[in-house]
Amino acid sequence: MTRHLHLNAFLMSTGHHEASWRLPESNPVANTDVAHYQNLARIAERGKFDSIFFADSPVLFGDVGRRPAGSLEPTVLLTAIAAATSKIGLIATASTTYNDPFNLARRFASVDHVSGGRAGWNVVTTAGPDAALNFNLADQPAHAERYDRAAEFLEVAFKLWDSWEDDATLADKEAGVWGDNAKVHPIDHVGRHFQVRGPLNLPRSPQGYPLIVQAGSSEDGKGLAARYSEAVFTAQQTLEDAQAFYKDLKARTAALGRDPNGVKILPGIVPVIGGTVEEALRLERELDELIKPEYARDQLARTLRLKPEDLPLDQQLPADLPDEDEIEGAKSRYTLIVTLARREKLTVRELIGRLGGGRGHRTFSGTPEQVADAIQEWFDADAADGFNIMPAVLPSGLEVFTDQVVPILQRRGLFRTEYTGSTLRDHYGLARPVRSGGSLEAPESLQAATA
Ligand SMILES: Cc1cc2nc3c(=O)[nH]c(=O)nc-3n(C[C@H](O)[C@H](O)[C@H](O)COP(=O)(O)O)c2cc1C
């Protein structure tokens, strides 16, 4: 089976570089401008991307002085984007720790109805203590507890999406019968975290389920991804690390009886593209020089559970840092940052520059040809099924990728020249789960999840 590259546009206000909002071209209040996001989605659709994606956390992070702060609730934003596009997939993040299954299952099924089958859900447990304070808690639930809840949350969501059979709606005007009660099922879920009777108060959506995306990379994170996810986002700094993650996750998926091709692995890349290498590096330097180190050092201190004064800008990280298993936040991101700093002997200032561009995702500055080579190298080396494209500056970074890198990938036969389907599942080459006659024929890629 020919493998095709998958491209997801990870959209974030004026771009992933934390100082992008300071460029003359940038709209500093793009983070709440729906027309900005509709324009970005149209650019990505012109580039035949599989999907666009919004991260999210139910908390206002850190210091509003540093970069555009606050974000539109992403499923609401997706409905506005759905109205402005017709093909591109629409993926939003929502937390299993700070939501309930009934409302969230309904919300994503609604996005799927509104978009004609283009909804995807990035399932997160929300790492970090701050969000907990917005939801009657004094601290974040333990890492393992968050993932245990997430697994049950997904079980309930699948049951709710399956509570209507595909042919439950009759709309028989003659007989005056709208629906068939025998095809709408309570779910009567009773579990450790949730009791949900069901059925969902919404007919089955065009895709049956939204595409299930996950982004954890710890043992718990990979366990959840192997059982339930169909696309996995990950931050990987080196080809070797990416190959190891790819091999491990595919093996875990197969060990659960799922089709490993049913899980698409997309590492992030923050491309800074110039007509020449010098031009690309100049743009990278211009952005890095706009970073105010004190903001970034505060955030780095929080991640490393240190005080800012423990991190002198022109010295390397302190020798004694906590082990990953002491971290209750985003375990794998913590390890990635510390490993990056140690491996490349980065000073705090240098590390801040690297993180300012992509928060631990791989950054790559070069010409369109070199960016295409970097993508093809990992794709050919079984380190990725596709990429999370994270333009440093938006919209210009997405435009130049769409107009100058995508054509190279298309000429090399790596990427679609036209959409061949209309749903998000079609774009990722994943079957639609069918629910009829009381039975569920889940696609092999999801069988373990819905067993
Ligand atoms: C591309 C990408 C996007 C992410 N988006 C979010 C997000 O929107 N909200 C969130 O709480 N976590 C987000 N995360 C973090 C993951 O959900 C997770 O907390 C992190 O990868 C650490 O997972 P681990 O504790 O299993 O190692 C994202 C991670 C990646 C790689």
The ligand as an SDF file (V2000), in Angstrom:
LIG
                    3D

 31 33  0  0  0  0  0  0  0  0999 V2000
    1.2270   18.9130   18.9620 C   0  0  0  0  0  0  0  0  0  0  0  0
    0.7840   18.8820   20.3880 C   0  0  0  0  0  0  0  0  0  0  0  0
   -0.3320   19.6310   20.7670 C   0  0  0  0  0  0  0  0  0  0  0  0
   -0.7520   19.6480   22.0870 C   0  0  0  0  0  0  0  0  0  0  0  0
   -1.8410   20.3850   22.4090 N   0  0  0  0  0  0  0  0  0  0  0  0
   -2.2490   20.4130   23.6990 C   0  0  0  0  0  0  0  0  0  0  0  0
   -3.3830   21.1840   24.0750 C   0  0  0  0  0  0  0  0  0  0  0  0
   -3.9950   21.8300   23.2580 O   0  0  0  0  0  0  0  0  0  0  0  0
   -3.7700   21.1810   25.3750 N   0  0  0  0  0  0  0  0  0  0  0  0
   -3.1180   20.4460   26.3060 C   0  0  0  0  0  0  0  0  0  0  0  0
   -3.5290   20.4700   27.4620 O   0  0  0  0  0  0  0  0  0  0  0  0
   -2.0210   19.6890   25.9930 N   0  0  0  0  0  0  0  0  0  0  0  0
   -1.5800   19.6900   24.7110 C   0  0  0  0  0  0  0  0  0  0  0  0
   -0.4840   18.9590   24.3710 N   0  0  0  0  0  0  0  0  0  0  0  0
    0.2450   18.2690   25.4560 C   0  0  0  0  0  0  0  0  0  0  0  0
   -0.2030   16.8160   25.5480 C   0  0  0  0  0  0  0  0  0  0  0  0
   -1.5970   16.7080   25.6960 O   0  0  0  0  0  0  0  0  0  0  0  0
    0.4700   16.1670   26.7420 C   0  0  0  0  0  0  0  0  0  0  0  0
    0.1490   16.8040   27.9510 O   0  0  0  0  0  0  0  0  0  0  0  0
    1.9750   16.2470   26.6080 C   0  0  0  0  0  0  0  0  0  0  0  0
    2.3190   15.7830   25.3040 O   0  0  0  0  0  0  0  0  0  0  0  0
    2.6410   15.4050   27.6530 C   0  0  0  0  0  0  0  0  0  0  0  0
    2.0120   14.1840   27.6610 O   0  0  0  0  0  0  0  0  0  0  0  0
    2.5320   13.0660   28.6820 P   0  0  0  0  0  0  0  0  0  0  0  0
    2.2400   13.5560   30.0930 O   0  0  0  0  0  0  0  0  0  0  0  0
    1.7780   11.8330   28.3050 O   0  0  0  0  0  0  0  0  0  0  0  0
    3.9840   12.9820   28.4400 O   0  0  0  0  0  0  0  0  0  0  0  0
   -0.0430   18.8990   23.0590 C   0  0  0  0  0  0  0  0  0  0  0  0
    1.0750   18.1490   22.6870 C   0  0  0  0  0  0  0  0  0  0  0  0
    1.4900   18.1330   21.3570 C   0  0  0  0  0  0  0  0  0  0  0  0
    2.6760   17.3010   20.9870 C   0  0  0  0  0  0  0  0  0  0  0  0
  1  2  1  0
  2  3  1  0
  2 30  2  0
  3  4  2  0
  4  5  1  0
  4 28  1  0
  5  6  2  0
  6  7  1  0
  6 13  1  0
  7  8  2  0
  7  9  1  0
  9 10  1  0
 10 11  2  0
 10 12  1  0
 12 13  2  0
 13 14  1  0
 14 15  1  0
 14 28  1  0
 15 16  1  0
 16 17  1  0
 16 18  1  0
 18 19  1  0
 18 20  1  0
 20 21  1  0
 20 22  1  0
 22 23  1  0
 23 24  1  0
 24 25  2  0
 24 26  1  0
 24 27  1  0
 28 29  2  0
 29 30  1  0
 30 31  1  0
M  END
$$$$
